[in-house]
Amino acid sequence: MTNMKWFFQKQPANDIALKCDDLHCQMCADTVKQALQKVNGVVRVKVNVGKKEIAVSIDEKANITSDMLINALKPTGYIATT
């Protein structure tokens, strides 16, 4: 059996967590996810509607800030914070 310790380690430092009180349903989550995935360098977006949280994994070579992600959501009408 291979060593799977890496699988259970914390997320890499290139993840950005956002809060969004406007998340109420799966349609909200899908809209937010689609908008964030359009940002160059975004690898994965996970949305938790119940906790009103968004986890964005970015390419380690990308220079993406939380402000850039927040601004990417503005046209959708969703307001996110750090």
N, C-alpha and C positions, 0 to 999 in steps of 0.2 A: 504494500500500500504506500502511495506517495505521501509526502509531507504536505498537508493541506493547511498549515498554520497561516499562510498568506491569505487564504480564503476568509478567515475570520478576523483579520486585522481591521483596524479603523480605516475609513475611507481616506484616500490620498488628500494631500493638502490642496490639490487643485479643484476641490469641490466648493461650491458656494451655496449657502443656505439662505433662503428668503422666506418671509412670512407674507401671506396674502389673505386678509380677512374677507375679501370678496369671493372666495371659493365656496360654492354652495352645492355643486353637483358635478357629475362626470362631464357634462358639456363645458362647464367652466374649466375643469382640469384639462380637457382636450384643447380648448382655445389657448390656454396659457402654454401648454406643452408645445403646440405648433408654432407659436410666436417665438418662443425661446430657442427652438431647434433651428430657426432661420439664422441665428447669430453664428457667424463664422467662428469655428473653434469649439462650439458646444458639442459634446459627445453624447450625453444622455441627460434626460430630464425626468425626474420622478416627482409626481404631485400627490400629496396626501390631503384629500379634501377634509377629512375628519379633523386633522390637526392644523389645517390651513397652512401647510408647509410645502415648499418647493425646494428640491435638491437638484442642483445643476452641476454635472461633471463636465469639466472643460479639458481640452487638450493641453498638456503641460507646456507646449510651445506657444500656445495662444496667450495673448495679453488682454484677457477679459476681466473686467471689474464688475462688482455688484451693481454699480451705477449704470453700466452699459446694459445689463440684464433688465434692470428696473425700467430704463428708457425704452427697451425693446417691447415692454408690455404696455406702455402708455397708449399706443394706437388701439389696443384691444379694449381699453377702459378699465383694466385691472390695475390696481395699485399695490405694489409690493414694497416691502421694507426689509432691512437687514436685521 
